Amino acid sequence: MKKSTKIIMLVVILFLAGFYIYRSNSDYLKFRLTPYELSKEEAIAAINEMDKEGLYRDSQEWKDNKDDIVNKIDNSKHAGERVKILNEALNIIGGKNAAIFPIYHRNYEKYQKEEKPIPTSEVIDNVLFLKLPSICFDSKAVTENGIDYNKSILEYDKFIEEGLKAIRDNKDVLGYVIDLTDNGSTETRMTLLLSVSSLLNDGDLMKFLDKDDNIVGKDFLDKGVLCAEKDGKIQKIDKYKNETKVKKPICVIVNEKTLASAEYLTLALKDNANAKIIGTETMGLISSDKLVRINDGLIMILTDSKMLTPNGEEKVDYKKITPDIVCDEKEAKDKALEYILQEVKN
């Protein structure tokens, strides 16, 4: 066998061996190629937080598996393995949105420089159509005590301002259509609320219930200031204060890709501002989550409570929203326009 052939065969063998190691131990490699670490003590602390705050901590499945999960962590060898174990635990106790993920990813600096999506608008037959695109929250705003909402909205100032400007500049229209189709925003409910806050009335937007249905918090507007209360503590986001409210017909267009924070905004507009929902059923990923900072590099998202809309209709996490007017996505704009024109006529 020629020497060159042997070299080629060796390279192929090494490549296949490396690929096999990567496939079988990708979590390990992932966390070795990044600066994130997770000690056994930190992993156990995360399990204890799940057991203390998780909405499904009383489930039989969690009771049956918790000790085994703790034993796996005790016997784990590296951070990647421990992250995998925590995600397995969250699949049981945490809810569909629950996960462990890095606070800073390797492209964070590049991400910070990228142009962020902003709302777009157009006026059709004297009705404003406002399209809100998907956004993701700044993980650096997560503290040991949860998310700092005033910090979380900083990188989306332009997003909020564009939404409010579109409404302000079109105050003489007959009504408003908020388009949330394909909006997959997660953990950004405050940013979305602020972008259309001049359409919302003072009062409760959503209440939060623990596993025993006790009220543990709420989001509300107080004299135009958006506030978030949880466990007796109130965060006020007073940078955007909207005391002048718009009193006109409102529609919200949704589809099967409308999820999480966008579903939250849909319910808030429906119950607080009497908005009509039009389109197809949403994805059903709305949930009340607690964001826990595990260490300097990792965050845990944990569903910790249920939601109660202002009208008293309980929305347990992950329920799909059925529109008031169900129609094909292609017909939704026409249906929304038709509804608003009819409301004005009446």
C-alpha positions in Angstrom: 0.0 0.0 0.0 1.4 3.4 -1.0 2.3 5.8 1.7 -0.1 8.5 0.4 -2.9 6.0 0.6 -2.1 5.1 4.2 -2.1 8.8 5.1 -5.5 9.3 3.4 -7.0 6.3 5.2 -5.6 7.6 8.6 -7.1 11.0 8.0 -10.5 9.4 7.2 -10.3 7.2 10.3 -9.5 10.2 12.5 -12.3 12.2 11.0 -14.8 9.4 11.6 -13.6 8.9 15.1 -13.9 12.6 15.8 -17.3 12.8 14.3 -18.4 9.9 16.5 -17.1 11.5 19.6 -18.8 14.8 18.7 -22.1 13.0 18.1 -21.9 11.0 21.3 -20.6 13.8 23.5 -21.8 17.0 21.8 -23.0 18.5 25.1 -19.5 18.1 26.5 -17.8 19.6 23.5 -20.2 22.4 23.3 -19.5 23.5 26.9 -15.7 22.9 26.5 -15.6 25.2 23.4 -17.4 28.0 25.3 -16.5 29.7 28.6 -19.6 28.4 30.5 -19.2 26.1 33.4 -21.7 24.4 35.8 -20.5 22.8 39.0 -22.4 20.0 40.8 -23.3 22.4 43.5 -24.8 24.9 41.1 -26.7 22.1 39.3 -28.1 20.9 42.7 -29.1 24.5 43.5 -31.0 24.7 40.2 -32.8 21.4 41.1 -33.8 22.9 44.5 -35.1 26.0 42.7 -37.2 23.8 40.5 -38.5 21.9 43.5 -39.3 25.2 45.3 -40.8 27.3 42.4 -41.8 24.9 39.6 -45.5 24.9 38.7 -45.5 21.1 38.4 -43.4 20.3 41.5 -46.3 18.3 43.0 -46.7 16.0 40.0 -46.1 12.3 40.6 -43.6 12.1 37.7 -41.4 14.7 39.4 -41.7 12.9 42.8 -40.7 9.6 41.1 -37.7 11.0 39.2 -36.2 13.7 41.4 -33.9 11.5 43.5 -32.6 9.8 40.3 -31.9 13.1 38.7 -29.9 14.3 41.8 -27.9 11.0 41.7 -27.1 11.6 38.0 -25.8 15.0 38.9 -23.7 13.6 41.7 -22.1 11.1 39.3 -21.7 13.5 36.4 -18.3 14.3 35.0 -18.6 17.6 33.2 -20.7 20.7 32.7 -22.3 19.6 29.4 -23.6 16.4 31.1 -25.0 18.4 34.0 -26.8 20.8 31.6 -28.3 17.9 29.8 -29.5 16.4 33.1 -31.1 19.8 34.1 -32.9 20.0 30.8 -34.3 16.5 31.4 -35.5 17.7 34.8 -37.1 20.7 33.2 -38.9 18.5 30.8 -40.8 17.1 33.8 -41.2 20.1 36.1 -40.5 23.2 34.0 -43.0 23.4 31.2 -42.6 23.6 27.4 -40.6 26.9 27.5 -38.3 25.7 30.2 -34.6 25.4 29.3 -31.0 26.1 30.3 -29.2 28.5 28.0 -26.1 30.7 28.0 -26.3 34.3 29.2 -23.7 35.3 26.6 -23.3 33.4 23.3 -20.2 33.6 21.2 -21.8 36.0 18.7 -23.2 38.3 21.3 -21.0 41.3 20.3 -22.0 40.9 16.7 -25.7 40.5 17.8 -25.5 43.8 19.7 -24.4 45.6 16.5 -27.1 44.1 14.3 -30.0 46.2 13.3 -33.0 45.1 15.5 -36.4 44.6 14.0 -38.9 47.4 14.4 -42.7 47.7 13.9 -43.9 48.7 10.4 -47.2 50.3 9.7 -49.6 51.3 6.9 -53.0 52.9 6.7 -55.7 51.2 4.6 -59.1 52.8 4.3 -58.3 55.1 7.2 -57.4 52.1 9.5 -53.9 51.7 10.9 -52.3 48.3 10.4 -49.3 47.9 12.8 -47.1 44.8 12.3 -45.0 43.8 15.4 -42.1 41.5 14.4 -40.5 38.9 16.7 -37.9 40.0 19.2 -35.8 38.2 21.8 -34.9 39.6 25.2 -31.4 40.6 26.5 -30.3 37.8 28.7 -27.9 40.1 30.5 -31.0 41.7 32.1 -31.5 38.6 34.2 -30.3 38.9 37.8 -30.3 36.6 40.7 -33.7 37.9 41.6 -35.2 37.5 38.2 -35.4 39.8 35.2 -34.8 43.6 35.4 -37.5 44.9 33.1 -36.1 48.4 32.9 -32.8 46.9 31.7 -34.5 44.4 29.4 -36.2 47.0 27.3 -33.0 49.2 26.7 -32.0 47.6 23.4 -35.6 47.8 22.1 -36.1 51.6 22.6 -36.5 52.0 18.9 -39.0 49.2 18.7 -41.2 50.7 21.4 -40.9 54.2 20.0 -41.8 53.1 16.5 -44.9 51.4 17.7 -46.0 54.4 19.8 -45.2 56.8 17.1 -47.3 54.9 14.5 -50.3 55.2 16.8 -49.6 58.8 17.8 -49.1 59.9 14.2 -52.4 58.3 13.2 -54.7 59.4 16.0 -57.4 60.3 13.6 -57.9 56.9 12.0 -61.0 54.9 12.5 -59.4 52.0 14.3 -56.2 49.9 14.8 -55.1 46.4 13.7 -52.2 44.9 15.5 -50.6 42.1 13.3 -49.0 39.4 15.5 -48.8 36.7 12.8 -45.5 34.8 12.9 -44.5 36.6 16.1 -42.4 34.2 18.1 -41.3 36.6 20.8 -40.4 35.0 24.1 -39.8 36.6 27.5 -40.4 40.0 26.0 -44.0 40.8 27.1 -43.0 44.2 28.6 -41.5 45.4 25.3 -44.5 44.3 23.3 -46.9 45.9 25.8 -45.0 49.2 25.8 -45.0 49.4 22.0 -48.9 49.6 22.0 -49.4 50.9 25.6 -51.4 53.9 24.4 -54.1 51.4 23.3 -54.3 49.9 26.8 -56.4 51.2 29.7 -55.2 51.6 33.3 -55.9 48.5 35.4 -54.9 44.9 35.4 -53.4 43.3 32.3 -52.8 39.8 33.7 -52.7 38.1 37.2 -50.5 35.2 38.1 -51.5 32.3 40.3 -49.4 29.7 42.1 -50.1 26.0 41.9 -52.8 26.3 44.6 -54.5 29.2 42.7 -53.3 31.9 45.1 -52.6 35.3 43.4 -48.9 35.9 43.6 -48.5 38.8 41.2 -49.9 40.8 38.3 -49.0 43.1 35.4 -50.9 46.4 35.4 -51.0 50.0 34.2 -51.1 52.8 36.8 -51.7 56.3 35.4 -50.1 55.2 32.1 -47.0 53.5 33.8 -46.5 49.8 33.1 -45.9 47.8 36.3 -45.0 44.2 37.1 -45.7 42.9 40.6 -44.5 39.5 41.8 -44.2 38.2 45.4 -45.0 41.6 46.8 -42.3 43.4 44.8 -43.2 46.0 42.1 -41.1 47.0 39.1 -42.3 50.2 37.5 -41.2 50.9 33.9 -41.8 54.7 33.9 -39.6 55.6 30.9 -42.7 55.3 28.7 -45.7 56.9 30.3 -48.9 57.0 28.3 -51.8 58.7 30.1 -53.6 59.7 26.9 -55.5 56.6 25.8 -57.0 55.8 22.4 -60.6 54.8 22.4 -61.3 53.2 19.1 -62.0 49.7 17.7 -59.0 47.3 17.8 -58.3 44.0 16.1 -55.4 41.6 16.7 -54.4 39.2 13.8 -52.8 35.9 14.9 -51.9 32.6 13.3 -50.4 29.3 14.3 -46.9 30.9 14.6 -48.1 33.4 17.2 -46.7 32.3 20.5 -45.5 33.1 24.0 -45.2 36.9 24.6 -47.2 37.6 21.5 -50.0 35.4 22.9 -49.8 37.3 26.1 -50.2 40.7 24.3 -53.2 39.2 22.4 -55.0 38.4 25.6 -54.1 41.7 27.2 -55.5 43.6 24.3 -58.6 41.4 24.2 -59.5 41.7 27.9 -58.1 45.2 28.7 -59.0 47.1 25.4 -61.8 44.9 24.1 -59.9 43.9 21.0 -61.3 41.4 18.6 -59.0 38.5 17.7 -59.0 37.4 14.1 -57.1 34.6 12.2 -56.2 31.0 13.1 -55.5 29.3 16.4 -52.2 30.3 18.1 -49.3 27.9 18.9 -50.1 27.7 22.6 -46.8 28.6 24.3 -48.0 31.3 26.6 -46.6 30.9 30.1 -45.6 32.7 33.2 -41.9 32.0 33.6 -39.3 32.8 36.2 -35.8 33.4 34.8 -33.1 32.2 37.2 -29.5 33.1 37.0 -27.6 29.9 37.8 -24.1 31.4 37.6 -22.3 34.0 35.5 -22.8 32.1 32.3 -26.1 30.2 32.5 -29.8 31.0 32.9 -32.8 28.7 33.7 -36.3 29.4 32.4 -38.8 27.8 34.7 -42.6 28.0 34.5 -43.6 29.0 38.0 -47.3 30.2 37.8 -50.5 30.2 35.9 -52.2 33.2 34.4 -55.6 34.8 35.1 -56.9 37.3 32.5 -58.6 40.5 33.8 -62.1 39.1 33.0 -61.5 36.2 35.3 -61.0 33.5 32.6 -58.1 31.3 33.8 -55.5 30.5 31.2 -53.3 27.7 32.4 -50.0 27.8 30.7 -49.6 26.6 27.1 -53.2 26.8 26.0 -53.9 27.9 22.4 -55.9 31.0 21.8 -58.9 30.5 19.5 -59.8 33.7 17.6 -63.2 35.4 17.9 -63.3 35.3 14.1 -61.6 32.3 12.6 -60.5 32.7 9.1 -57.7 31.9 6.7 -54.6 34.0 7.2 -55.0 35.5 3.7 -58.4 36.8 4.6 -57.5 38.1 8.1 -56.7 41.7 7.0 -59.9 42.0 5.1 -61.9 40.6 8.0 -60.2 43.0 10.4 -60.9 46.0 8.2 -64.5 44.8 7.8 -65.0 44.5 11.5 -63.6 47.9 12.3 -65.6 49.7 9.7 -68.8 48.0 10.9 -68.0 49.0 14.5 -67.6 52.6 13.5 -70.8 52.5 11.6 -72.7 51.0 14.5 
